[in-house]
Amino acid sequence: MYVKLGSITVYISFSFAVFLAVAANIAGGRNLVLSFLFSFIHEAVHLIFLYFSGIKKAEIKLYPAGIKICCMGMNMLSYRKTILTALSAPVFNLIAGAVFFFLHKSCENELLYVCCAVNFILGAINLLPLSFLDGGRTLYAMLSERLPDSRVRKIMSVLNIWVIAFLFLLFLFSFQMCLL
C-alpha cells in the first residue's frame, strides 16, 4: 500500500502495518509507536534537507525494522550536502531530546520523558559509523573526499565489522550484568 504526498510517495509494507497495530495494542506499545513516529520525523528532516539540495522527488518505505528513504540523484550530491543531509536528522533528534528533557523537568510528565529518551537514543544510534546509518554515510562522504572509492569501501567494511562486534560484546556484557 502507498500514500502519495505531493512528490513524496510513502510505501507501507503489510508487515509494518500489522506490526504497528499489534504493538499499539500491547502494554508498552505506546513507546514503540512513539519510536516510529519520531523515526518518521527523523526521515522527514532528511527529506527537507534533500529538498533544499535540489532533490524534489522521494520515496519513503516503512518496514518493521525501520524506515528507508530512496531518492534518484542522492548519490550525485556534493560531499558537503551529503554530510549536512546525513547529520541533519540526528542533530534534530538530539535537540528535540534536550527540549523534551527540559519540558519533562518543568512538568514532571512521563510522556515527555519517553519522548526525550526516544529522541536521544534515535539520534545517538544514527550517529554510529555503520554504513547503513547516518554516521556511516557522513564518514563515507568525508573519506571519499580524500581517498579512492575502493579504499573507502574497504575501510567502511572493516569498520562495520568492528562496530558490530563491539556492540555485540557490549550487549553480552550488559546481559551478563543483568544476570548477576
C-alpha positions in Angstrom: 0.0 0.0 0.0 1.2 3.5 -0.6 0.2 7.1 0.0 1.2 10.0 -2.3 2.1 13.3 -0.5 2.9 15.6 -3.4 6.2 14.5 -4.8 6.8 12.1 -1.9 5.5 8.5 -2.1 5.2 6.7 1.2 5.1 2.9 0.9 3.7 1.0 3.8 4.5 -2.7 3.8 1.8 -5.0 5.1 4.1 -6.4 7.7 4.7 -2.9 9.0 1.0 -2.2 9.3 0.4 -5.4 11.2 3.5 -4.9 13.4 2.4 -1.4 14.3 -1.2 -2.4 15.0 -0.1 -5.3 17.3 2.5 -3.1 19.0 -0.1 -0.4 19.7 -2.3 -3.0 21.5 0.4 -4.5 23.7 1.2 -3.0 27.0 4.1 -0.6 26.5 3.2 -0.3 22.8 3.0 3.4 23.2 6.8 3.6 23.4 7.1 1.7 20.2 4.6 3.9 18.4 6.4 6.9 19.6 9.7 5.4 18.3 8.2 5.0 14.9 6.6 8.5 15.0 10.0 10.1 15.8 11.7 7.9 13.3 9.3 9.2 10.6 10.0 12.8 11.7 13.7 11.9 11.6 13.4 10.9 7.9 11.2 13.9 7.2 14.1 16.1 8.4 16.4 14.3 5.9 13.7 15.0 3.2 13.7 18.7 4.0 17.5 18.9 3.6 17.3 16.9 0.3 14.6 19.2 -1.0 16.7 22.2 -0.4 19.7 20.4 -2.0 17.7 20.1 -5.2 16.1 16.6 -4.9 12.4 17.1 -5.2 11.1 13.5 -5.6 11.5 10.8 -3.0 10.1 7.6 -1.7 9.8 6.6 2.0 9.5 2.9 2.7 8.2 1.7 6.1 9.3 -1.7 7.4 9.0 -3.3 10.8 12.8 -2.9 11.2 12.9 0.8 10.2 12.3 3.5 7.7 14.2 4.0 4.4 14.4 6.9 2.0 15.0 6.3 -1.7 15.8 9.2 -4.0 17.0 9.5 -7.5 20.1 11.7 -7.6 21.0 11.3 -3.9 24.4 9.8 -4.9 25.1 12.9 -7.0 25.1 15.4 -4.1 28.3 17.1 -3.2 30.2 15.9 -0.2 29.1 18.9 1.8 25.4 18.4 1.0 25.7 14.7 1.8 27.2 15.4 5.2 24.7 18.1 6.0 21.8 15.9 4.9 23.1 12.9 6.9 23.8 14.8 10.1 20.6 16.9 9.9 18.2 14.4 11.4 20.4 13.0 14.2 21.2 16.6 15.3 17.5 17.3 15.2 16.8 14.3 17.4 19.4 15.3 19.9 18.0 18.9 20.1 14.4 17.5 20.3 15.6 15.2 23.1 17.0 18.2 25.0 13.8 20.2 24.6 11.7 17.2 25.8 14.1 16.8 28.7 13.7 20.4 29.9 9.9 20.2 29.4 9.9 17.0 31.4 11.9 18.7 34.2 9.5 21.6 34.3 6.3 19.5 34.1 7.3 16.1 35.5 5.3 14.3 32.8 6.3 10.7 32.0 5.3 11.0 28.3 7.8 13.9 27.9 10.5 11.7 29.4 9.7 8.9 27.0 9.9 11.4 24.1 13.2 12.7 25.4 14.6 9.2 25.7 13.4 8.1 22.3 14.9 11.1 20.6 18.3 10.8 22.4 18.5 7.1 21.6 17.5 7.6 17.9 20.0 10.4 17.5 22.8 8.6 19.1 22.2 5.3 17.3 22.1 7.1 13.9 25.5 8.6 14.6 27.2 5.2 14.8 29.7 4.8 12.0 27.8 2.0 10.3 27.3 2.2 6.5 23.5 2.0 6.7 23.2 4.7 9.4 23.7 8.5 9.1 27.1 8.4 10.9 28.3 5.9 8.4 27.1 8.0 5.4 28.8 11.0 6.9 32.1 9.1 7.4 31.8 7.7 3.9 31.4 11.1 2.4 34.2 12.6 4.5 36.6 9.7 3.5 35.5 9.8 -0.2 36.6 13.4 -0.4 40.3 12.4 0.1 40.6 8.6 -0.7 39.7 6.5 -3.7 36.3 4.8 -3.5 37.6 1.3 -3.4 39.7 2.1 -0.4 36.8 3.9 1.4 34.7 0.8 0.9 37.3 -1.4 2.4 37.7 0.9 5.4 33.9 1.0 5.9 33.6 -2.8 5.7 36.3 -3.3 8.4 34.8 -0.5 10.5 31.3 -2.1 10.2 32.6 -5.4 11.4 34.4 -3.8 14.4 31.5 -1.7 15.4 29.0 -4.6 15.2 31.4 -6.8 17.2 31.8 -4.1 19.8 28.0 -3.6 20.1 27.6 -7.4 20.4 30.2 -7.6 23.1 28.5 -4.7 24.9 25.2 -6.5 24.7 26.7 -9.7 26.1 28.4 -7.8 28.9 25.1 -5.9 29.7 23.2 -9.2 29.6 25.7 -10.9 31.9 25.5 -8.0 34.4 21.7 -8.3 34.5 22.0 -12.0 35.4 24.2 -11.2 38.4 
